[in-house]
């Protein structure tokens, strides 16, 4: 079997039901910490970044592939990708500031996409592992775009599933359709937050973004817990400054390999956002996969396969 086929086969290898836990940690010279334990089991770790402590999950060896979660979730959203990536690469799932179950690290006033981009850049530098393959989804789509635009030397390749942004969509009529769909999608969750019903917001967020009325009743208990744990971030999101503008001209300057995926049955907002970004980035690989916005968790095989092929083509080195 040739080298490329060997690299492509890893997405078929996944161990369902793998558990993780927080291990005892030691302080590394660069201020980050590592957890005792085998590299073939998932470890929870901490990193000191821009004056705060961020939690991340790590497993495996090889080229570092850093995953950044979307709205109202955390590193747990990438569990299906961890199971596929870790046998062949160094999986790293980072919790952005304010997300996850840890106490908030400051007075809450720094919540913004620029803060997240600054934190991610500092985190990647702290890894001291060279440029990483960076993966974003939904809310983190424009955040990882900012990292690439502001710190291209830190990123080897960029993958995004349905980035949530319209600032680079130049057709006013198309942008209007997407904006109206976004308002209809997020309106119920926002109303719940303003009424103080965070449990309701936790339920409504994935139900509406995935355009799936029975989502909450049919998803796993672990997924429900993740959304409940992160519903509190909605309050900060509603008070956050606007997303830094990312224009089509700015995206046209991206020269590294880029993969954008979109669910075949996803909402029009995400279709327009993904297609708009793909139209602005030179030589982007655009792949339609089965499913919707939460395809990375509900139907991960197709996304994992696209990511596997993309990493191999980009020259990312799996562990020997």
C-alpha positions as CSV (number, residue, x, y, z in Angstrom):
1,X,0.0,0.0,0.0
2,X,1.5,3.4,-0.9
3,X,2.1,6.2,1.6
4,X,-0.9,8.2,0.6
5,X,-3.3,5.3,1.0
6,X,-1.7,4.5,4.4
7,X,-2.5,8.1,5.5
8,X,-6.0,7.9,4.2
9,X,-7.0,4.7,6.0
10,X,-6.8,6.2,9.5
11,X,-10.3,7.7,9.4
12,X,-11.7,4.1,9.4
13,X,-10.0,3.5,12.7
14,X,-12.0,4.7,15.7
15,X,-12.6,3.3,19.1
16,X,-16.2,4.1,20.2
17,X,-16.9,4.8,23.8
18,X,-13.3,5.9,24.8
19,X,-13.4,7.6,28.1
20,X,-11.3,10.5,29.3
21,X,-10.4,11.9,32.7
22,X,-8.3,14.6,34.2
23,X,-4.9,13.4,35.3
24,X,-2.3,14.9,37.6
25,X,-0.5,17.6,35.9
26,X,3.1,19.0,36.0
27,X,4.2,22.5,34.9
28,X,6.2,22.7,31.7
29,X,9.0,25.2,31.1
30,X,6.8,27.3,28.7
31,X,4.0,27.7,31.3
32,X,1.8,25.0,29.9
33,X,1.1,21.8,31.7
34,X,1.0,18.2,30.7
35,X,-0.8,15.3,32.3
36,X,0.8,12.1,33.4
37,X,-0.4,9.0,31.4
38,X,0.0,7.2,28.1
39,X,-0.2,9.2,24.9
40,X,-2.7,6.7,23.5
41,X,-5.3,7.7,26.0
42,X,-7.0,11.2,26.1
43,X,-5.6,13.6,28.7
44,X,-7.0,16.8,30.1
45,X,-4.4,19.5,30.3
46,X,-4.1,23.2,31.2
47,X,-2.2,26.1,29.5
48,X,-1.5,29.5,30.9
49,X,-2.4,31.9,28.0
50,X,-2.6,35.7,28.1
51,X,-3.0,35.7,31.9
52,X,-5.7,33.0,32.1
53,X,-5.8,29.3,32.3
54,X,-7.4,27.4,29.4
55,X,-8.3,23.7,29.4
56,X,-7.6,21.4,26.5
57,X,-7.7,17.7,25.7
58,X,-4.8,15.9,24.0
59,X,-4.2,12.5,22.6
60,X,-1.8,10.9,20.2
61,X,1.5,11.8,18.4
62,X,2.5,13.2,15.1
63,X,1.6,16.6,13.5
64,X,-0.5,18.7,15.9
65,X,-4.1,19.1,14.8
66,X,-5.9,21.8,16.9
67,X,-9.7,21.8,17.0
68,X,-11.7,24.8,18.1
69,X,-15.3,24.3,19.1
70,X,-18.4,26.3,18.2
71,X,-21.0,28.3,20.2
72,X,-22.3,26.8,23.4
73,X,-20.0,23.8,23.3
74,X,-16.4,22.8,24.2
75,X,-13.8,20.3,23.3
76,X,-16.3,17.5,23.8
77,X,-17.9,18.5,20.5
78,X,-14.9,16.9,18.7
79,X,-15.1,13.5,20.4
80,X,-15.8,11.7,17.1
81,X,-12.8,13.5,15.5
82,X,-10.6,12.7,18.4
83,X,-11.3,9.0,18.1
84,X,-10.3,9.1,14.4
85,X,-7.4,11.6,14.6
86,X,-5.5,10.5,17.7
87,X,-4.3,7.1,16.4
88,X,-2.4,8.9,13.7
89,X,-1.9,12.6,14.7
90,X,-1.6,14.7,17.8
91,X,-5.2,15.6,18.5
92,X,-5.7,18.8,20.6
93,X,-9.1,20.1,21.5
94,X,-9.0,23.5,23.1
95,X,-11.6,25.2,25.2
96,X,-11.8,28.8,24.4
97,X,-12.0,31.3,27.3
98,X,-15.3,31.2,29.2
99,X,-16.3,27.8,27.7
100,X,-16.4,24.4,29.4
101,X,-17.1,23.8,33.1
102,X,-14.2,25.8,34.7
103,X,-15.0,29.0,36.6
104,X,-14.7,32.1,34.3
105,X,-11.1,33.4,34.5
106,X,-11.8,37.1,34.6
107,X,-14.5,39.7,35.0
108,X,-16.2,38.6,31.8
109,X,-15.5,41.9,30.0
110,X,-13.0,40.4,27.5
111,X,-15.5,38.0,25.7
112,X,-14.9,38.6,22.0
113,X,-13.9,36.9,18.9
114,X,-10.6,38.9,18.9
115,X,-9.9,37.7,22.4
116,X,-10.4,34.1,21.3
117,X,-8.1,34.6,18.3
118,X,-5.4,36.1,20.5
119,X,-5.7,33.3,23.0
120,X,-5.5,30.6,20.2
121,X,-2.5,32.2,18.7
122,X,-0.7,32.4,22.1
123,X,-1.7,28.8,22.8
124,X,-0.3,27.5,19.5
125,X,3.0,29.4,20.2
126,X,3.1,27.7,23.6
127,X,2.9,24.3,22.1
128,X,6.3,25.0,20.5
129,X,5.5,22.4,17.8
130,X,5.7,24.5,14.7
131,X,2.7,25.4,12.5
132,X,-0.4,23.4,13.3
133,X,-3.3,22.2,11.3
134,X,-6.2,24.3,12.6
135,X,-9.8,23.1,12.5
136,X,-12.9,25.3,13.3
137,X,-16.6,24.9,13.3
138,X,-19.5,27.3,13.3
139,X,-18.9,30.2,15.7
140,X,-15.1,29.5,15.7
141,X,-15.0,29.7,11.9
142,X,-14.4,33.5,11.8
143,X,-12.1,33.1,14.8
144,X,-9.8,30.7,13.1
145,X,-9.9,32.9,10.0
146,X,-8.6,35.7,12.2
147,X,-5.8,33.5,13.5
148,X,-4.8,32.7,10.0
149,X,-5.0,36.3,8.7
150,X,-3.2,37.8,11.7
151,X,-0.7,35.0,12.4
152,X,-0.2,32.9,9.2
153,X,3.2,31.6,10.4
154,X,1.4,29.6,13.1
155,X,-0.9,27.6,10.8
156,X,0.0,24.9,8.3
157,X,-3.5,24.3,7.0
158,X,-7.1,25.4,7.8
159,X,-10.3,23.4,7.9
160,X,-13.7,24.8,8.7
161,X,-17.1,23.1,8.9
162,X,-19.8,25.7,8.1
163,X,-18.1,28.9,9.4
164,X,-20.7,31.3,10.9
165,X,-20.0,34.7,9.3
166,X,-21.4,36.8,6.5
167,X,-18.9,39.8,6.5
168,X,-17.3,38.5,3.3
169,X,-20.6,37.9,1.4
170,X,-20.7,40.7,-1.1
171,X,-24.1,40.1,-2.8
172,X,-26.7,42.2,-0.7
173,X,-29.6,40.0,-1.8
174,X,-27.8,36.8,-0.8
175,X,-26.6,38.3,2.5
176,X,-30.2,39.4,3.3
177,X,-31.5,35.8,2.8
178,X,-28.8,34.5,5.1
179,X,-29.3,37.2,7.7
180,X,-33.1,36.5,7.9
181,X,-32.4,32.8,8.3
182,X,-29.9,33.5,11.1
183,X,-32.4,35.7,12.9
184,X,-35.1,33.0,12.7
185,X,-32.5,30.4,13.8
186,X,-31.2,32.2,16.9
187,X,-34.3,34.2,17.9
188,X,-35.8,31.5,20.1
189,X,-32.6,30.9,22.1
190,X,-32.0,34.6,22.5
191,X,-35.5,35.1,23.8
192,X,-34.9,32.3,26.3
193,X,-31.7,33.9,27.5
194,X,-33.3,37.2,28.0
195,X,-36.0,35.5,30.0
196,X,-33.3,33.9,32.2
197,X,-34.1,30.4,30.9
198,X,-30.6,29.1,30.2
199,X,-31.8,25.5,30.2
200,X,-34.3,26.4,27.4
201,X,-31.5,28.2,25.5
202,X,-29.4,25.0,25.8
203,X,-32.1,23.0,24.2
204,X,-33.1,25.6,21.6
205,X,-29.6,26.3,20.3
206,X,-28.8,23.0,18.7
207,X,-32.4,22.3,17.8
208,X,-32.6,25.5,15.7
209,X,-29.1,25.6,14.3
210,X,-29.4,22.0,13.2
211,X,-33.0,22.6,11.9
212,X,-34.1,19.4,13.7
213,X,-37.1,19.6,16.0
214,X,-36.4,16.3,17.7
215,X,-32.7,17.0,18.3
216,X,-32.9,17.3,22.0
217,X,-34.9,14.2,22.5
218,X,-32.8,12.0,20.2
219,X,-29.3,13.2,21.0
220,X,-27.0,11.6,23.6
221,X,-27.1,12.5,27.3
222,X,-23.5,13.6,26.9
223,X,-24.4,16.1,24.2
224,X,-27.2,17.5,26.3
225,X,-24.9,17.9,29.2
226,X,-22.3,19.8,27.1
227,X,-24.9,22.3,25.8
228,X,-26.3,22.8,29.4
229,X,-22.8,23.4,30.7
230,X,-22.1,26.1,28.1
231,X,-25.5,27.8,27.9
232,X,-24.2,30.5,30.3
233,X,-21.9,31.8,27.6
234,X,-25.0,33.1,25.8
235,X,-25.2,36.0,28.2
236,X,-21.7,37.1,27.3
237,X,-22.3,36.6,23.6
238,X,-25.3,39.0,23.6
239,X,-23.1,41.7,25.2
240,X,-20.0,41.1,23.1
241,X,-18.6,43.5,20.5
242,X,-19.3,42.9,16.9
243,X,-17.2,40.3,15.0
244,X,-14.1,42.0,13.5
245,X,-14.8,42.5,9.8
246,X,-13.3,39.8,7.5
247,X,-13.6,40.9,3.9
248,X,-13.4,38.8,0.7
249,X,-10.2,40.7,-0.2
250,X,-8.7,39.6,3.1
251,X,-9.6,36.0,2.6
252,X,-8.1,36.2,-0.9
253,X,-4.7,36.7,0.8
254,X,-4.8,33.2,2.4
255,X,-2.2,31.0,0.7
256,X,-2.1,27.9,2.8
257,X,-4.2,24.8,2.1
258,X,-7.9,25.3,3.1
259,X,-10.8,22.8,3.4
260,X,-14.4,24.0,3.9
261,X,-17.2,21.5,4.4
262,X,-20.9,22.0,4.4
263,X,-23.8,19.7,5.3
264,X,-26.0,18.8,2.4
265,X,-29.2,19.5,4.4
266,X,-28.0,22.4,6.5
267,X,-29.7,25.8,6.8
268,X,-29.4,28.4,4.1
269,X,-27.4,30.7,6.5
270,X,-24.6,28.1,6.8
271,X,-24.7,27.2,3.1
272,X,-24.3,30.9,2.1
273,X,-21.6,31.5,4.7
274,X,-19.6,28.4,3.7
275,X,-20.0,29.0,-0.1
276,X,-19.1,32.7,0.4
277,X,-15.9,31.9,2.2
278,X,-15.0,29.3,-0.4
279,X,-15.5,31.8,-3.2
280,X,-13.0,34.2,-1.6
281,X,-10.1,31.8,-0.7
282,X,-7.8,30.8,-3.6
283,X,-7.5,27.0,-4.4
284,X,-9.9,26.1,-1.5
285,X,-11.2,22.5,-1.3
286,X,-15.0,22.7,-0.9
287,X,-16.7,19.4,0.1
288,X,-20.4,18.7,0.7
289,X,-21.0,16.0,3.2
290,X,-24.2,14.3,4.5
291,X,-26.1,15.9,7.3
292,X,-26.4,19.3,8.8
293,X,-24.6,21.8,11.0
294,X,-23.9,19.1,13.7
295,X,-22.7,16.5,11.1
296,X,-19.3,16.4,12.9
297,X,-21.1,14.6,15.7
298,X,-24.1,13.0,14.1
299,X,-22.5,11.7,10.9
300,X,-18.8,12.1,11.5
301,X,-17.6,9.5,9.0
302,X,-17.8,11.8,6.0
303,X,-16.3,14.8,7.7
304,X,-13.5,12.6,9.1
305,X,-12.8,11.2,5.6
306,X,-12.6,14.6,4.0
307,X,-10.3,15.8,6.8
308,X,-8.1,12.7,6.5
309,X,-7.6,13.2,2.7
310,X,-7.0,16.9,3.2
311,X,-4.3,16.4,5.8
312,X,-2.6,13.9,3.7
313,X,-2.7,16.2,0.6
314,X,-1.4,19.1,2.8
315,X,1.6,17.0,3.8
316,X,0.8,16.8,7.5
317,X,2.9,14.1,9.0
318,X,1.2,11.3,10.9
319,X,3.1,9.5,13.6
320,X,5.6,6.9,12.3
